[in-house]
Amino acid sequence: MAKTTTKAGSSKSTAAKSSAAKSTAGKTSSRKASSTKTAASTKKSTTSKATSAKTSTKATNKVKPASDAAENLREFLMDGLKDIYWAEKALVKNLPKMAKNATSKKLTQAINKHLEETQNHVTRLEDVFKALGEKAKAEKCDAMDGLLKEAESILEETEPGAVRDAAIIAAAQKVEHYEIASYGTLATYAKHLDEPEAMELLVATLNEEKNCDLDLTELAVSEINLDAK
C-alpha cells in the first residue's frame, strides 16, 4: 500500500511540474508576443516621425518668392544686369588696392590694364541698358561683395611678396570666373529674347573677361607661383 501511494504522489508531482512548465512557457510566449508588438509599434512610430520630418523639411525648403520677383526671362535679365553693373562699379574702386599691394611689376600692369577694361565695362553696360530701352540701375551684388571681402582678407593673411602676389591672382581669378559666368548667361538671355545689340555688347565684355583670366593664369604658372614656393 505504501508503494502505491508513493507512485500516486509521484504522478501528481510530475503533473504539477508539467502544469508549471506550461504556465511558464505560456508566460514566456505572452511576453515575447508583447515584446514583438511593442517593437512593431515603436518601429511604426519611428517611421511615422521620420516621414513627418521629411515632409516638414520639404515644406520648409520651399522658398516663397518676393513681391518683386521676376516673372519672365526679360525681367530676370534686367535683374542680372543690375547686379553686374554694381559689381563692375565696385571693382573699379577695389582693383587699385590690389595693384598697390602687388610686388610683381607684371601683375601690377595686368591689374591696371584690367582696371581700364573694367571702366569700359561699366560704360558698355550702360549701353546695354539703353539698347534694351531701360535706365541703367545698379543693385547690390551679394556674390561680388563677398568675393571682394575675401580679397581684402587675403591681403591681410599673406606677407608682401610672391605669396601675396599669388593670393591676389587667386582672388582676381575668382572674380573673373564669376564675371565670365554672369556675362555668358546674360548674353544667352539677350540672344533668346532677340536683342542682338545687347547680346553683342555683352559678348564683347565676356571675351575680355576670358582673356584677362588667361593672362592671369599664364602669369601665375610661368612666374608668380614658382617664386612663391
ZAMARGU-4260 file (C-alpha; in steps of 0.2 Angstrom, whole numbers, plus 5000, padded with zeros to 4 digits):
<rodrens>
0) 5000/5000/5000 | 5014/5012/5004 | 5022/5009/4987 | 5005/5013/4978 | 5004/5030/4987
5) 5022/5034/4983 | 5018/5032/4964 | 5002/5042/4965 | 5011/5056/4974 | 5025/5055/4961
10) 5012/5056/4947 | 5004/5071/4955 | 5021/5079/4957 | 5025/5076/4939 | 5008/5083/4933
15) 5011/5099/4944 | 5028/5101/4936 | 5021/5099/4919 | 5007/5112/4923 | 5020/5124/4930
20) 5031/5122/4914 | 5016/5125/4903 | 5012/5140/4913 | 5030/5147/4912 | 5030/5143/4893
25) 5014/5152/4891 | 5020/5167/4901 | 5036/5167/4891 | 5026/5166/4874 | 5015/5180/4880
30) 5030/5191/4885 | 5038/5188/4868 | 5022/5192/4859 | 5020/5208/4869 | 5038/5212/4866
35) 5036/5210/4847 | 5020/5221/4847 | 5030/5234/4857 | 5044/5233/4845 | 5032/5234/4830
40) 5023/5249/4837 | 5040/5258/4841 | 5046/5255/4823 | 5029/5261/4816 | 5030/5276/4827
45) 5048/5280/4822 | 5044/5278/4804 | 5029/5289/4805 | 5040/5303/4814 | 5054/5301/4800
50) 5041/5303/4787 | 5033/5318/4795 | 5051/5326/4797 | 5054/5323/4779 | 5038/5331/4774
55) 5041/5346/4786 | 5059/5348/4779 | 5052/5349/4761 | 5039/5361/4766 | 5052/5372/4775
60) 5064/5371/4759 | 5050/5379/4748 | 5055/5397/4745 | 5041/5410/4744 | 5045/5422/4730
65) 5047/5441/4734 | 5034/5453/4729 | 5046/5460/4715 | 5052/5443/4709 | 5055/5441/4691
70) 5040/5433/4681 | 5049/5431/4664 | 5066/5429/4656 | 5067/5448/4652 | 5064/5453/4670
75) 5077/5441/4676 | 5089/5448/4663 | 5087/5465/4670 | 5090/5459/4687 | 5106/5451/4682
80) 5111/5467/4673 | 5108/5477/4688 | 5119/5465/4698 | 5134/5465/4686 | 5133/5484/4684
85) 5135/5486/4703 | 5149/5473/4703 | 5159/5482/4689 | 5157/5498/4699 | 5163/5490/4714
90) 5178/5483/4705 | 5183/5500/4699 | 5185/5505/4717 | 5194/5489/4723 | 5206/5485/4709
95) 5218/5500/4713 | 5221/5492/4730 | 5226/5476/4723 | 5238/5484/4711 | 5246/5494/4725
100) 5249/5478/4736 | 5256/5468/4721 | 5275/5466/4721 | 5277/5459/4703 | 5278/5473/4690
105) 5269/5461/4678 | 5255/5458/4690 | 5253/5477/4693 | 5252/5480/4675 | 5240/5466/4672
110) 5228/5473/4686 | 5230/5491/4679 | 5226/5485/4662 | 5210/5476/4668 | 5205/5492/4678
115) 5204/5501/4661 | 5194/5487/4654 | 5183/5487/4669 | 5179/5506/4667 | 5174/5502/4649
120) 5163/5488/4655 | 5153/5500/4666 | 5151/5511/4651 | 5146/5496/4640 | 5133/5490/4652
125) 5125/5507/4651 | 5124/5505/4633 | 5116/5488/4636 | 5103/5496/4646 | 5100/5509/4633
130) 5099/5495/4619 | 5085/5487/4630 | 5076/5503/4632 | 5079/5504/4651 | 5088/5516/4663
135) 5104/5510/4670 | 5102/5505/4688 | 5114/5496/4700 | 5108/5484/4714 | 5120/5477/4726
140) 5128/5460/4720 | 5130/5449/4735 | 5141/5437/4726 | 5154/5451/4721 | 5153/5459/4738
145) 5158/5443/4746 | 5172/5440/4733 | 5179/5457/4736 | 5178/5455/4755 | 5188/5439/4753
150) 5201/5448/4743 | 5203/5460/4757 | 5206/5446/4770 | 5218/5438/4758 | 5229/5453/4758
155) 5229/5453/4777 | 5233/5435/4778 | 5249/5435/4767 | 5266/5443/4768 | 5270/5455/4755
160) 5280/5447/4740 | 5277/5432/4729 | 5265/5424/4741 | 5254/5439/4742 | 5255/5440/4723
165) 5249/5423/4721 | 5235/5426/4733 | 5230/5442/4723 | 5229/5432/4707 | 5219/5419/4716
170) 5206/5432/4722 | 5206/5441/4705 | 5203/5424/4695 | 5188/5420/4707 | 5181/5437/4702
175) 5184/5434/4683 | 5176/5417/4684 | 5160/5425/4692 | 5160/5438/4678 | 5163/5425/4665
180) 5148/5415/4671 | 5137/5431/4673 | 5141/5438/4656 | 5139/5422/4647 | 5122/5419/4655
185) 5116/5437/4651 | 5122/5436/4633 | 5112/5420/4631 | 5097/5428/4638 | 5098/5443/4626
190) 5100/5431/4612 | 5084/5421/4616 | 5075/5437/4619 | 5080/5443/4601 | 5091/5458/4607
195) 5106/5457/4596 | 5113/5474/4600 | 5113/5470/4619 | 5120/5452/4615 | 5135/5459/4605
200) 5139/5471/4619 | 5139/5458/4632 | 5149/5445/4622 | 5162/5459/4619 | 5164/5460/4638
205) 5163/5442/4640 | 5178/5439/4629 | 5188/5452/4638 | 5185/5444/4654 | 5191/5427/4647
210) 5207/5435/4640 | 5210/5443/4657 | 5208/5426/4666 | 5220/5418/4653 | 5233/5431/4656
215) 5232/5429/4675 | 5234/5410/4673 | 5249/5412/4662 | 5257/5424/4674 | 5254/5413/4689
220) 5261/5397/4681 | 5276/5405/4672 | 5282/5416/4687 | 5272/5420/4702 | 5268/5403/4709
225) 5286/5397/4706 | 5293/5412/4716 | 5280/5409/4730 | 5287/5391/4733
</rodrens>
